[in-house]
Amino acid sequence: MQELESELSPLLTYHNPKHTLYVLQSCEEIADHEAELSWQELKLLQAAALYHDSGFMRSYKDHEYE
C-alpha cells in the first residue's frame, strides 16, 4: 500500500489506493460467502486484489501488461 500511495499518479481518480482497499474488502467478502478457501488461497486472492492495479505505477498505457 505504501508503494501505491507514493507511486500512483495523483491524476488517477479511480485507480488509487482507496479503490485498491475497496477491491480487497470486496474479494474477502465474496470469498467468505461463496467459497471454502484454504489459508494459502485466501492469501493469494488478497495479494491479487492488492496488486491488480500496480501496473499503473509504471505506465497508464498497457498497465495490464505491466
N, CA, C and O of each residue as an XYZ file, in Angstrom:
264
protein
N       0.820     -1.182      0.000
C       0.000      0.000      0.000
C       0.870      1.254      0.000
O       0.517      2.257     -0.621
N       1.991      1.201      0.686
C       2.872      2.373      0.690
C       3.353      2.701     -0.711
O       3.424      3.869     -1.093
N       3.685      1.662     -1.483
C       4.116      1.881     -2.864
C       2.999      2.506     -3.691
O       3.234      3.462     -4.429
N       1.806      1.979     -3.574
C       0.683      2.536     -4.323
C       0.448      3.992     -3.929
O       0.212      4.840     -4.790
N       0.511      4.276     -2.652
C       0.273      5.638     -2.177
C       1.337      6.611     -2.673
O       1.034      7.767     -2.965
N       2.572      6.150     -2.767
C       3.646      7.063     -3.159
C       3.916      7.091     -4.662
O       4.447      8.080     -5.168
N       3.560      6.023     -5.390
C       3.956      5.944     -6.792
C       2.815      6.084     -7.797
O       3.069      6.362     -8.969
N       1.584      5.902     -7.377
C       0.482      6.102     -8.322
C       0.304      7.596     -8.583
O       0.423      8.416     -7.672
N       0.023      7.928     -9.811
C      -0.195      9.316    -10.185
C      -1.419      9.869     -9.464
O      -2.456      9.208     -9.406
N      -1.307     11.065     -8.920
C      -2.481     11.680     -8.293
C      -3.560     12.038     -9.320
O      -4.687     12.368     -8.951
N      -3.212     11.972    -10.602
C      -4.182     12.241    -11.663
C      -5.147     11.080    -11.872
O      -6.186     11.241    -12.513
N      -4.806      9.912    -11.331
C      -5.700      8.752    -11.431
C      -6.794      8.907    -10.378
O      -6.550      8.734     -9.184
N      -7.982      9.230    -10.829
C      -9.056      9.476     -9.867
C      -9.802      8.214     -9.469
O     -10.485      8.199     -8.445
N      -9.683      7.164    -10.254
C     -10.374      5.912     -9.922
C      -9.400      4.846     -9.437
O      -9.635      4.223     -8.402
N      -8.329      4.630    -10.157
C      -7.347      3.607     -9.789
C      -6.372      4.208     -8.784
O      -5.304      4.703     -9.142
N      -6.768      4.149     -7.530
C      -5.995      4.759     -6.451
C      -6.014      3.830     -5.234
O      -6.702      2.809     -5.256
N      -5.278      4.160     -4.186
C      -5.243      3.270     -3.016
C      -6.612      2.995     -2.399
O      -6.862      1.890     -1.918
N      -7.493      3.981     -2.410
C      -8.837      3.761     -1.851
C      -9.578      2.681     -2.649
O     -10.239      1.818     -2.072
N      -9.462      2.738     -3.963
C     -10.069      1.723     -4.829
C      -9.470      0.347     -4.536
O     -10.196     -0.645     -4.465
N      -8.162      0.287     -4.370
C      -7.489     -0.986     -4.089
C      -8.011     -1.598     -2.796
O      -8.270     -2.800     -2.743
N      -8.169     -0.792     -1.757
C      -8.695     -1.306     -0.485
C     -10.141     -1.766     -0.632
O     -10.549     -2.739      0.002
N     -10.911     -1.080     -1.458
C     -12.290     -1.500     -1.720
C     -12.307     -2.867     -2.417
O     -13.097     -3.742     -2.063
N     -11.432     -3.037     -3.406
C     -11.358     -4.321     -4.117
C     -10.943     -5.426     -3.149
O     -11.510     -6.518     -3.186
N      -9.966     -5.162     -2.288
C      -9.532     -6.146     -1.292
C     -10.695     -6.545     -0.392
O     -10.934     -7.733     -0.178
N     -11.413     -5.571      0.129
C     -12.547     -5.855      1.007
C     -13.620     -6.653      0.261
O     -14.181     -7.604      0.805
N     -13.897     -6.270     -0.961
C     -14.912     -6.969     -1.750
C     -14.518     -8.422     -2.000
O     -15.352     -9.321     -1.886
N     -13.253     -8.656     -2.338
C     -12.773    -10.025     -2.556
C     -12.909    -10.868     -1.292
O     -13.320    -12.027     -1.350
N     -12.567    -10.286     -0.166
C     -12.667    -11.018      1.100
C     -14.118    -11.358      1.424
O     -14.409    -12.456      1.899
N     -15.025    -10.423      1.169
C     -16.447    -10.679      1.436
C     -16.993    -11.765      0.515
O     -17.725    -12.647      0.961
N     -16.641    -11.704     -0.756
C     -17.095    -12.725     -1.704
C     -16.533    -14.086     -1.314
O     -17.257    -15.081     -1.313
N     -15.256    -14.133     -0.985
C     -14.630    -15.395     -0.589
C     -15.297    -15.968      0.660
O     -15.486    -17.179      0.776
N     -15.646    -15.093      1.582
C     -16.272    -15.534      2.829
C     -17.655    -16.135      2.586
O     -18.066    -17.059      3.288
N     -18.363    -15.614      1.603
C     -19.731    -16.066      1.352
C     -19.865    -17.125      0.263
O     -20.855    -17.857      0.239
N     -18.905    -17.217     -0.622
C     -19.070    -18.049     -1.803
C     -18.184    -19.289     -1.862
O     -18.498    -20.231     -2.590
N     -17.112    -19.307     -1.130
C     -16.156    -20.396     -1.350
C     -15.491    -20.814     -0.054
O     -15.351    -20.034      0.888
N     -15.091    -22.061     -0.042
C     -14.263    -22.579      1.038
C     -12.819    -22.519      0.554
O     -12.373    -23.388     -0.196
N     -12.100    -21.505      0.979
C     -10.722    -21.332      0.549
C      -9.768    -21.753      1.645
O     -10.040    -21.573      2.832
N      -8.663    -22.308      1.237
C      -7.607    -22.583      2.208
C      -6.955    -21.254      2.600
O      -7.166    -20.237      1.939
N      -6.187    -21.264      3.642
C      -5.467    -20.070      4.085
C      -4.573    -19.557      2.968
O      -4.502    -18.351      2.736
N      -3.888    -20.464      2.271
C      -2.989    -20.081      1.183
C      -3.766    -19.455      0.019
O      -3.324    -18.463     -0.561
N      -4.911    -20.029     -0.317
C      -5.722    -19.480     -1.399
C      -6.239    -18.083     -1.057
O      -6.270    -17.198     -1.912
N      -6.639    -17.895      0.189
C      -7.101    -16.584      0.617
C      -5.969    -15.563      0.517
O      -6.190    -14.439      0.066
N      -4.775    -15.936      0.927
C      -3.622    -15.027      0.844
C      -3.299    -14.685     -0.606
O      -2.944    -13.544     -0.900
N      -3.413    -15.649     -1.517
C      -3.191    -15.373     -2.938
C      -4.255    -14.417     -3.481
O      -3.941    -13.503     -4.245
N      -5.501    -14.626     -3.090
C      -6.579    -13.747     -3.505
C      -6.344    -12.321     -3.000
O      -6.534    -11.353     -3.736
N      -5.932    -12.205     -1.747
C      -5.659    -10.883     -1.187
C      -4.497    -10.205     -1.912
O      -4.558     -9.009     -2.197
N      -3.453    -10.953     -2.208
C      -2.311    -10.395     -2.940
C      -2.738     -9.927     -4.327
O      -2.325     -8.860     -4.780
N      -3.561    -10.722     -4.999
C      -4.046    -10.340     -6.330
C      -4.865     -9.052     -6.257
O      -4.736     -8.183     -7.119
N      -5.698     -8.931     -5.240
C      -6.500     -7.717     -5.079
C      -5.606     -6.501     -4.848
O      -5.840     -5.434     -5.416
N      -4.590     -6.667     -4.018
C      -3.703     -5.543     -3.710
C      -2.850     -5.109     -4.895
O      -2.515     -3.932     -5.027
N      -2.504     -6.048     -5.744
C      -1.614     -5.738     -6.866
C      -2.343     -5.546     -8.198
O      -1.692     -5.319     -9.217
N      -3.675     -5.630     -8.215
C      -4.383     -5.661     -9.502
C      -4.190     -4.392    -10.331
O      -4.305     -4.454    -11.555
N      -3.907     -3.271     -9.729
C      -3.659     -2.036    -10.484
C      -2.220     -1.554    -10.376
O      -1.930     -0.403    -10.702
N      -1.328     -2.403     -9.932
C       0.064     -1.968     -9.732
C       0.748     -1.572    -11.038
O       1.708     -0.802    -11.012
N       0.282     -2.074    -12.167
C       0.857     -1.689    -13.450
C       0.762     -0.198    -13.717
O       1.563      0.349    -14.475
N      -0.210      0.466    -13.101
C      -0.343      1.908    -13.258
C       0.857      2.664    -12.677
O       1.074      3.825    -13.022
N       1.626      2.034    -11.815
C       2.811      2.699    -11.267
C       3.896      2.848    -12.330
O       4.779      3.696    -12.204
N       3.833      2.033    -13.367
C       4.825      2.083    -14.441
C       4.310      2.766    -15.687
O       5.041      3.512    -16.338
N       3.049      2.517    -16.027
C       2.526      3.028    -17.292
C       1.011      3.042    -17.258
O       0.380      2.111    -16.757
N       0.431      4.109    -17.795
C      -1.024      4.128    -17.934
C      -1.425      3.250    -19.100
O      -2.331      2.423    -18.996
N      -0.732      3.446    -20.216
C      -0.985      2.615    -21.395
C      -0.367      1.237    -21.143
O       0.768      1.140    -20.678
N      -1.088      0.213    -21.440
C      -0.639     -1.169    -21.248
C      -0.359     -1.512    -19.787
O       0.504     -2.341    -19.500
N      -1.085     -0.879    -18.863
C      -0.857     -1.165    -17.445
C      -1.153     -2.617    -17.097
O      -0.568     -3.167    -16.164
N      -2.065     -3.239    -17.849
C      -2.374     -4.650    -17.579
C      -1.149     -5.520    -17.817
O      -0.896     -6.457    -17.060
N      -0.386     -5.215    -18.867
C       0.822     -5.973    -19.158
C       1.857     -5.799    -18.051
O       2.511     -6.757    -17.639
N       1.992     -4.586    -17.585
C       2.968     -4.288    -16.527
C       2.611     -5.048    -15.271
O       3.308     -4.936    -14.262
